[in-house]
Amino acid sequence: MQLKDTNFFEEVFRNRIIWASFCSWGVAQSIKIITGAIKEKRFDFRWLMSTGGMPSAHSAGVSSLATAVGMYSGFDTVVFSITAIIALIIMFDAQGLRRMTGRQAVALNKIMEDIYYKHEVKPERLMELIGHTPVEVFVGALLGIMVAIFVVTF
């Protein structure tokens, strides 16, 4: 087996599929940061890597990945099928399992507040906004598809 003589960083930099995915994730996170700053009238650095909220950056990234792969490889290929199924699993997880984890965090935080006010335990708050609503996932997926079409086409 002979290795291909390539410049790894140059090839990665030219890879529009990767760029489409990263751009989609970045646009979705930026929307959440901007709306959070407007709503809260302050900036919080934790918003840069936070999960949950509108639109879903997970959905934007994976739907952009699947769309870009389909545009390059064809929508009837094995590689697109694999990418699309993995994207659907990630989006299902984002709105299902992770959302339920967030609901459990709300209940546990309420229990901890009750215990704290009785002066029995000092609470450590759990992160409540972990997953996404189906609408957040859908909007994230649409955003990802649009960014992929833009990045791959232009």
C-alpha beads as a LAMMPS data file, in Angstrom:
LAMMPS data file: protein, C-alpha beads

154 atoms
153 bonds

1 atom types
1 bond types

-500.0 500.0 xlo xhi
-500.0 500.0 ylo yhi
-500.0 500.0 zlo zhi

Masses

1 110.0

Atoms # bond

1 1 1 0.000 0.000 0.000
2 1 1 1.370 3.375 -0.985
3 1 1 0.358 6.490 0.894
4 1 1 -1.003 9.407 -1.061
5 1 1 1.334 12.408 -1.006
6 1 1 -0.977 15.152 0.244
7 1 1 -0.990 18.192 2.437
8 1 1 -3.437 17.287 5.205
9 1 1 -4.193 20.836 6.334
10 1 1 -4.645 22.114 2.796
11 1 1 -7.122 19.347 1.986
12 1 1 -9.095 19.865 5.204
13 1 1 -9.208 23.621 4.584
14 1 1 -10.620 23.016 1.069
15 1 1 -13.206 20.486 2.305
16 1 1 -16.547 22.231 1.822
17 1 1 -18.428 19.467 3.621
18 1 1 -16.549 20.229 6.837
19 1 1 -16.956 23.964 6.301
20 1 1 -20.698 23.611 5.748
21 1 1 -21.067 21.679 9.016
22 1 1 -18.940 24.080 11.055
23 1 1 -20.632 27.131 9.526
24 1 1 -24.080 25.724 10.303
25 1 1 -23.089 25.025 13.889
26 1 1 -21.544 28.505 14.181
27 1 1 -24.589 30.274 12.733
28 1 1 -26.949 28.373 15.062
29 1 1 -24.804 29.132 18.143
30 1 1 -24.500 32.783 17.065
31 1 1 -28.274 33.095 16.789
32 1 1 -28.613 31.697 20.328
33 1 1 -25.930 34.065 21.658
34 1 1 -27.449 37.139 20.003
35 1 1 -30.995 36.334 21.130
36 1 1 -29.715 35.523 24.634
37 1 1 -27.853 38.828 24.842
38 1 1 -30.917 40.747 23.668
39 1 1 -33.231 38.879 26.031
40 1 1 -30.932 38.999 29.100
41 1 1 -29.384 42.401 28.274
42 1 1 -25.953 40.930 29.021
43 1 1 -23.391 38.541 27.527
44 1 1 -22.484 35.215 29.104
45 1 1 -19.419 33.329 27.803
46 1 1 -21.071 30.029 28.749
47 1 1 -23.495 30.583 25.857
48 1 1 -20.631 29.890 23.412
49 1 1 -20.690 26.159 24.163
50 1 1 -24.091 25.711 25.769
51 1 1 -26.608 23.123 24.640
52 1 1 -30.322 23.579 24.131
53 1 1 -32.195 26.559 22.768
54 1 1 -33.384 27.803 19.387
55 1 1 -32.160 26.755 16.875
56 1 1 -30.524 23.407 17.559
57 1 1 -26.837 23.599 16.619
58 1 1 -26.689 19.793 16.720
59 1 1 -29.429 19.572 14.110
60 1 1 -27.910 22.350 12.026
61 1 1 -24.508 20.675 11.964
62 1 1 -25.615 17.136 11.151
63 1 1 -28.270 18.126 8.621
64 1 1 -25.697 20.335 6.922
65 1 1 -23.254 17.416 6.901
66 1 1 -25.815 15.061 5.372
67 1 1 -26.918 17.633 2.789
68 1 1 -23.350 18.445 1.734
69 1 1 -22.453 14.743 1.493
70 1 1 -25.550 14.180 -0.638
71 1 1 -24.685 17.097 -2.893
72 1 1 -21.142 15.797 -3.444
73 1 1 -21.720 12.045 -3.492
74 1 1 -25.338 11.838 -4.645
75 1 1 -28.467 11.327 -2.606
76 1 1 -28.699 7.680 -3.674
77 1 1 -25.290 6.609 -2.320
78 1 1 -24.320 4.490 0.660
79 1 1 -22.282 7.315 2.214
80 1 1 -25.278 9.674 2.099
81 1 1 -27.541 6.992 3.579
82 1 1 -25.149 6.436 6.488
83 1 1 -24.761 10.172 7.085
84 1 1 -28.507 10.803 6.915
85 1 1 -29.361 7.982 9.348
86 1 1 -26.717 9.145 11.833
87 1 1 -28.057 12.708 11.503
88 1 1 -31.588 11.506 12.236
89 1 1 -30.376 9.595 15.301
90 1 1 -28.557 12.674 16.621
91 1 1 -31.607 14.893 16.025
92 1 1 -33.898 12.355 17.695
93 1 1 -31.531 12.232 20.671
94 1 1 -31.359 16.045 20.834
95 1 1 -35.120 16.375 21.190
96 1 1 -35.833 13.152 23.057
97 1 1 -33.366 11.813 25.575
98 1 1 -31.523 15.073 26.244
99 1 1 -34.807 16.982 26.596
100 1 1 -36.058 14.494 29.194
101 1 1 -32.755 14.843 31.059
102 1 1 -33.418 18.583 31.222
103 1 1 -36.895 18.001 32.631
104 1 1 -35.426 15.737 35.294
105 1 1 -32.905 18.470 36.156
106 1 1 -35.791 20.921 36.712
107 1 1 -37.470 18.494 39.131
108 1 1 -34.220 17.738 40.954
109 1 1 -33.383 21.440 41.256
110 1 1 -36.826 22.037 42.800
111 1 1 -36.191 19.229 45.306
112 1 1 -32.775 20.723 46.126
113 1 1 -34.337 24.164 46.667
114 1 1 -36.862 22.642 49.061
115 1 1 -34.088 20.884 50.967
116 1 1 -31.923 24.028 51.003
117 1 1 -34.670 26.186 52.467
118 1 1 -34.981 23.653 55.266
119 1 1 -31.197 24.144 55.803
120 1 1 -30.362 20.486 55.410
121 1 1 -28.183 20.489 52.262
122 1 1 -26.403 23.142 50.173
123 1 1 -27.704 22.663 46.609
124 1 1 -25.615 22.383 43.463
125 1 1 -27.853 23.347 40.557
126 1 1 -28.085 21.020 37.579
127 1 1 -28.121 22.314 34.017
128 1 1 -31.760 22.315 32.909
129 1 1 -31.550 23.409 29.286
130 1 1 -29.919 20.331 27.795
131 1 1 -32.140 19.136 24.966
132 1 1 -34.333 20.643 22.303
133 1 1 -38.002 20.839 21.486
134 1 1 -39.053 19.288 18.169
135 1 1 -39.437 22.811 16.713
136 1 1 -35.871 23.739 17.721
137 1 1 -34.594 20.557 16.044
138 1 1 -36.640 21.215 12.886
139 1 1 -35.451 24.842 12.608
140 1 1 -31.853 23.733 13.220
141 1 1 -32.163 21.107 10.484
142 1 1 -33.549 23.668 8.010
143 1 1 -30.751 26.089 8.903
144 1 1 -28.167 23.362 8.333
145 1 1 -29.591 22.410 4.960
146 1 1 -29.628 26.046 3.806
147 1 1 -26.046 26.697 4.959
148 1 1 -24.816 23.487 3.281
149 1 1 -26.429 24.443 -0.019
150 1 1 -24.862 27.910 0.222
151 1 1 -21.363 26.678 1.177
152 1 1 -21.258 23.836 -1.347
153 1 1 -22.719 25.877 -4.200
154 1 1 -20.623 29.014 -3.801

Bonds

1 1 1 2
2 1 2 3
3 1 3 4
4 1 4 5
5 1 5 6
6 1 6 7
7 1 7 8
8 1 8 9
9 1 9 10
10 1 10 11
11 1 11 12
12 1 12 13
13 1 13 14
14 1 14 15
15 1 15 16
16 1 16 17
17 1 17 18
18 1 18 19
19 1 19 20
20 1 20 21
21 1 21 22
22 1 22 23
23 1 23 24
24 1 24 25
25 1 25 26
26 1 26 27
27 1 27 28
28 1 28 29
29 1 29 30
30 1 30 31
31 1 31 32
32 1 32 33
33 1 33 34
34 1 34 35
35 1 35 36
36 1 36 37
37 1 37 38
38 1 38 39
39 1 39 40
40 1 40 41
41 1 41 42
42 1 42 43
43 1 43 44
44 1 44 45
45 1 45 46
46 1 46 47
47 1 47 48
48 1 48 49
49 1 49 50
50 1 50 51
51 1 51 52
52 1 52 53
53 1 53 54
54 1 54 55
55 1 55 56
56 1 56 57
57 1 57 58
58 1 58 59
59 1 59 60
60 1 60 61
61 1 61 62
62 1 62 63
63 1 63 64
64 1 64 65
65 1 65 66
66 1 66 67
67 1 67 68
68 1 68 69
69 1 69 70
70 1 70 71
71 1 71 72
72 1 72 73
73 1 73 74
74 1 74 75
75 1 75 76
76 1 76 77
77 1 77 78
78 1 78 79
79 1 79 80
80 1 80 81
81 1 81 82
82 1 82 83
83 1 83 84
84 1 84 85
85 1 85 86
86 1 86 87
87 1 87 88
88 1 88 89
89 1 89 90
90 1 90 91
91 1 91 92
92 1 92 93
93 1 93 94
94 1 94 95
95 1 95 96
96 1 96 97
97 1 97 98
98 1 98 99
99 1 99 100
100 1 100 101
101 1 101 102
102 1 102 103
103 1 103 104
104 1 104 105
105 1 105 106
106 1 106 107
107 1 107 108
108 1 108 109
109 1 109 110
110 1 110 111
111 1 111 112
112 1 112 113
113 1 113 114
114 1 114 115
115 1 115 116
116 1 116 117
117 1 117 118
118 1 118 119
119 1 119 120
120 1 120 121
121 1 121 122
122 1 122 123
123 1 123 124
124 1 124 125
125 1 125 126
126 1 126 127
127 1 127 128
128 1 128 129
129 1 129 130
130 1 130 131
131 1 131 132
132 1 132 133
133 1 133 134
134 1 134 135
135 1 135 136
136 1 136 137
137 1 137 138
138 1 138 139
139 1 139 140
140 1 140 141
141 1 141 142
142 1 142 143
143 1 143 144
144 1 144 145
145 1 145 146
146 1 146 147
147 1 147 148
148 1 148 149
149 1 149 150
150 1 150 151
151 1 151 152
152 1 152 153
153 1 153 154
